[in-house]
Amino acid sequence: MTSPLPPDWTDRLALDRAHVWHPFTQMKVHEADPPVPVVGGEGCDLLLANGERLLDGISSWWTCLHGHGHPRLVSALERQAAKLDHVMFAGFTHEPGLELVMRLRPKLPPNLTRAFFSDDGSTAVEVALKMAFQAQLQRGNQRGNSARDRFGALRGGYHGDTLGAVGVGELENFMTGLFSPLLLACERLEVPEDPRREIRPDLSEWPQRLEAARRSMQAFFSSHGERLAAFIAEPLIQCAGGMRMWPPELLQELRRQCDTHGVYLILDEVATGFGRTGSFLASEQAGVAPDLLCLSKGLTGGTLPLSLTWATEELYGHFWGEPASGRAFLHGHSYTANPAACAVACASLALFDEEPVLAQAARLNQTMTEAMTALADHPGIRQARVLGTIGACRLVDPSTGQAHAPESRFGWRLHRRALDQGLLARPIGDCLYLMPPLSTPPARILEAADTLGRLLSEQHT
Ligand SMILES: Cc1ncc(COP(=O)(O)O)c(C=O)c1O
C-alpha cells in the first residue's frame, strides 16, 4: 500500500480503531499498521480503497476458489436471495439445500450418506465431535465401565476456535494451553512430515522413519484406543499448524487402527477440500474414507459461510428411534442450511462439473512447484515443499539457519512489505506459504515468488 487513501477512509479507519475488534489480532498492532481497506474483489485480486490491487495469495484464509466475484456465484446469490432468503431448517427443507446434497454426494466416498448443515469450519468440527461421542454412547460401545469419553488428534493440528475444536487442536500451545481447564480430553499423536513433498528432499532413512511412525501409531492405539470416541485429523496437510505435509501411508494406517479399535475417524477437510491438494478431497489420495467428514471454506467457493458434516449410515443409525427414546442429535444453528449460501455452493460445484477446475488445480501445481523451486535455495528459506496447489517453506535467519526470534516479527514485517508490492502473503509463524485461488494465472504465481525472494533478500540486509 503505497498510494494515499481517499479522505473518507480517514474517518472509517478512526471508526475501526475506536470500535472494532479484529480476529486473531493483537489490536495494538493496528496503532502502527491499520487494517487494509478493501473495496472490491476481481478474479484473484483484492481491490483496495487507494486504487491498488493485491494478489490474494492465500485465498482470503483459504476460502476463495474460483476467484473473487465469479459471475456464476454472484448471480446464484442474487437469484436465491430474491426467492427465499432464509428459513429455519428444523422441520423445513428447501431446494438449494437438497440440490447441494445431490451435487456433492457423488464426489464423496460412497459410505458418506448423511449431510448435517452448519455455518463454518469450527462448527462442522463441533458437530462431528458431538456426533461421534453420542453415537458411541448409543451404540453401547463401551468397554467395562470406562466410557469413550476422549478424542485422539494429531500433534500440531488445528480444527477451529470454538471450545470443542480448540480441545482437539494444538497450535503451539498458545490456544490449547490458555484454555486447557475448559477443554475436551484429548490424546495426541505425532506424525512426521513427508520429505517426498520437498523440492530438495533428504530421503535417507525415510523408509525406516515411516515404519517407526507406523509402529508408534499402533502403540498409541494399543494404549488409548478403547477410550477414544473418535480420532480427528486434517488429511495429508496440517494447514494452520504450518503447512505440515504428512504421509498418506500413515492416514491409511490411521484408518486401520480406528477400525480395529472401534474408533470413529473424523477427517477435517475444511481447508483441504475442493481441489486444494490436487484431488477433490485430500483423503482420496490415500484411498481413505472417514466416518465423519467436515467441509467448509471452499464449499461456497469462498462467497458465504456454510459447512457440512457428512456421516455414514452406520453412525446415523445410532440416532434413529422413537421421539421419546432420547436418541436424536439435538444440535442446530439459526442459519443452518441458509438457502442463499446453499445456492452459491451449488453454483461452485457446478463449476467443478462444467469447467476444468481440477485441471486448473493440476496446472497450478506445476506453477507452484516452479515457484517453490525458484525460492528453495534462497539462504533465508528451508524446506520448500508443495502439495497440490499449496506451496510452503520455512523462514530462517540466514546467519544461523534457525527460525527468526519471535520478537523480530519477521513474518509480519514480510507480510506488510509484500502488501506494498501488491501481494497478500501472511506467514503462519515461520511458515511462508501461497494458497491462491485455483484460477490464478501462472504468471501471477511466479511474480509472487519473485516478489517474496526479493523482499527476503532486502529484509535480511
Ligand atoms: C482444518 C481446519 N479446520 C477447521 C477450521 C475452522 O474453520 P472456521 O475458521 O471456518 O471456523 C480451519 C480454519 O482455518 C481449518 O483450517
PDBQT file of the ligand as one rigid body, heavy atoms in Angstrom, charges set to zero:
ROOT
HETATM    1  C1  LIG A 501      -8.544 -27.695   9.037  1.00  0.00    +0.000 C 
HETATM    2  C2  LIG A 501      -9.418 -26.621   9.601  1.00  0.00    +0.000 A 
HETATM    3  N1  LIG A 501     -10.490 -26.967  10.314  1.00  0.00    +0.000 NA
HETATM    4  C3  LIG A 501     -11.323 -26.056  10.831  1.00  0.00    +0.000 A 
HETATM    5  C4  LIG A 501     -11.081 -24.710  10.657  1.00  0.00    +0.000 A 
HETATM    6  C5  LIG A 501     -12.019 -23.698  11.251  1.00  0.00    +0.000 C 
HETATM    7  O1  LIG A 501     -12.768 -23.114  10.250  1.00  0.00    +0.000 OA
HETATM    8  P1  LIG A 501     -13.513 -21.721  10.506  1.00  0.00    +0.000 P 
HETATM    9  O2  LIG A 501     -12.436 -20.698  10.630  1.00  0.00    +0.000 OA
HETATM   10  O3  LIG A 501     -14.359 -21.536   9.304  1.00  0.00    +0.000 OA
HETATM   11  O4  LIG A 501     -14.306 -21.874  11.747  1.00  0.00    +0.000 OA
HETATM   12  C6  LIG A 501      -9.967 -24.303   9.924  1.00  0.00    +0.000 A 
HETATM   13  C7  LIG A 501      -9.681 -22.882   9.720  1.00  0.00    +0.000 C 
HETATM   14  O5  LIG A 501      -8.653 -22.477   9.255  1.00  0.00    +0.000 OA
HETATM   15  C8  LIG A 501      -9.108 -25.289   9.388  1.00  0.00    +0.000 A 
HETATM   16  O6  LIG A 501      -8.012 -24.960   8.691  1.00  0.00    +0.000 OA
ENDROOT
TORSDOF 0
